[in-house]
């Protein structure tokens, strides 16, 4: 989290500095505060850090053998899955909030070079709501990763899937499938990415009313499905 916050500040400070150096006559632009709040990462794939951190945490008790001590002291061993997901929720919320604050700080420092100004627009609350929706999508993705770490017990696979989700690699797959569906069913404007948590992560925006309902529904379905599946698998397997 500290590395991501630091990079946010460095990148957002370096860009206007370089612009000032190589394009001193460029006209100053306006950056809305609501947009700054709604986008917690200067480079979108930085969210990989959230997923990798989550994978390391959710697998730690199994990797170190603590799960045998913990699971034997509670009525239902699946309660450990519930507690993990709750902590992951807090982890993701703090991570994204700190990243958003570092974006604001980086933009504030960068604006001192005069290449842009920050406008405190009336849509700040929409920016906060967009940030919360992105947190919800992160929880949907983490429910899938939790299945892989705690249910399947494969940290390497979970890390790989987390990187794939974070980099948006599946975007090309979604485009291909969307095109196939459009050609087969003769539909217009179908976009599979709008029904996938990683696809919605980059487009959801409360101010523009883009992907808001989809985000809520897709996140709820993913969390309910994969969380329940993780608990079911965890209860049927022996603790090692």
N, C-alpha and C positions, 0 to 999 in steps of 0.2 A: 504494500500500500504506500509506503514511504517512497519507494522507487518510482511508482506511477505518478504520485503527486509531484515529485521532483522533476520528472520528465515533462509533465504538463506545464510547469512554470518555465522550464528552460526553453521548450519548444515555442511557447506562446510569447516569450521574451525575444527569442532569436529571430522569429519571422518578421516582426515589424522593424527590428534593428537592421536586418539585411535589406528590407524594403527601403528603409531610410537611406542606407548607404548606396544602393544601386539604382534606386528610382526616387530620388529626392523630390522630383516634381509631381509625383503621383498624388491624385486627389484623395483627401481623407474620407474614409467610409464610416458608416455608423453600424455598430454592433449592439443588438438588443440584449439587455440583461437576461430576459426570459430565455433567449436562445443559449446563452452561456450556461445558465442553470440546468437546462434540459439536456445538455451534452457534457457528460462528466469526463470524457476522454479526448485529448487533442488528436490522438490517432485511434480510430475505432477498435482496432484489434488489441488495444491495451486491456480490454475486458478479459483477455486470456488469463491475466494475473488473478482475477477473481476466481475463475474456474479452477486453475491449478492450485491455488491456496485452499479452496474448498475440497478438492480431491485429496490433498495431503492430510487435511484434518480428518475427513470422514473415514480414511483408511488407517489412521495412526493407531487406533486401539487394536486393530487386527494385526498390524505389522509388528507391534510391540508386545502382543499377548495380553494386554490389559482387558480385552473383551471377555476373557474367561473369568476374571475376577468380578467384573461389573455385572455381566448377564446373570450370574448365579445369585446375586443379592436382591433381585427385584422379581415381583410376581410374574411379569411377562417380559421375556428377553427382547421382544419387539419394541418395548418402551425406550430402548437405547436408540432405535431408529427415529422415534418421535423426537427425542431430546436432541439428536444430531441435527435434524432438520430445523428445529427451532433455533439452535445456535447458528446454523448456516444462514438463516434469515437475518439474524442480528449482524452477523459478519458481513453479508452482502450489503445491507443497508448502510453500515458504517463506512465500508469501502467506497461505495458509490457516492455517499455524502461528502467524504473527505476529498475524493477525486473532483467532485463538482466545485467544492470550495477552492481547491488548488487551481482549477480552471479560471475561476473568478479572479484569484490573486494574480495569475499569470497574465490574464487580459488587462487587469488594472496596471500592472507594471509595463506591459507592452504598449498600452495607450499613451504612456508618457513620451513615446517617440513621435507622436503626432500623426501617425499614419491612419489612425481611426479613433473614434470616440465611442464611449459606452453610454447607451441611452437606457435610463430606468423607465421602461415602458410599462403600461398598465396590465400587461399579460404575465407578470412575474409568477402569479399563482398557477397559471397554466404551465409554466416552466417547471414548477415544483411537482405538479400532477404528472407531467410527462416523465419526470425523473422517477417518481414512484411506480409508474407503469413499467419503466425499464427495470426497476428492481423486481417487480412481479415477474417479468419475463426471465430475469436471471434466476429466479427461484424455480421457474418451470424447467429451465435447462439443467439446473442443479438437481432437480428431482430425477432426471434421466441419469446424471452422473452418479447420484447416490445409489441408484439401482446397480450400476456397474461396480462401484466400490464396495458397498455393503451387501448387496444381493448376490451379484456374480463374483465378487471379491477379486476384481482384476483392476489394480490401480493403473497399470500401463495403458490398458484399453480406455479407461476413463479419462486419462490425461490426453490421449490422442483425440478422443471424441471432443473433449473440451477445447482443444486447439482448433479442431475443424469448425466447431460452432463459433468460436471467437473470431476466426479469420474470415468467416463468411464464405468458406470454400464451397458449401453446398448451394450457393447462389446459382452457379451454372447448372447444377442438377435441377433445381427448381425451375429455371428458365426452360430447360429441355422438356421437362414433364408438363409444364404449363402449355408449351407449344403443341405437345402431343395431344393433350386434352382438348385444346382449342380446335385442332384439326379433326379429331375423331368425333367429338360431340358438336362440332360447328358452333361453338360458343365464342363470345367476344369479351376480351378484357379479363379472362381468368388468369390469376397470378397465385401460384401455389405458395410463394414466399409470404403472402399475406395471411397464411394459415399455419405458419411455422414460427416457433418462438425466436429462433435466430434471425429469420427473415424480418420479423416485426421489429426487432431490436433497433434496426437502423432507420425505420420509417415512422414509428409511432410518434404522434405529435398532437397534443390536446388543442393547441392554438389553431392548427389547420384541420382539426377533427379527422386526422388520418390514422386509421388502424386502432382507434381507441376501443371500440366494442370487440373487435377481433382479438385484441390483446387480452382483455378480461376473460373472454370465453376460452381462448387457446390456453392461457396460463392455468385457468381453473381445471380444464380437462387434463392437461399434462400432469399437473401436480396430483390430482385425484387418482389418475391412472397409474402413474409410475411410483407414487408413494405407496399406494395400496399393494402394488405388485412387489415392491421391495420388502414390505412387512410380511407378505405371504411367503415369499421365498426365504427370508431370514428365519421365520418360525419353523420352516420345514427342514432346515439344515442344522447339522451339529456345530456347536461352537468349537473352534480349534485355536 
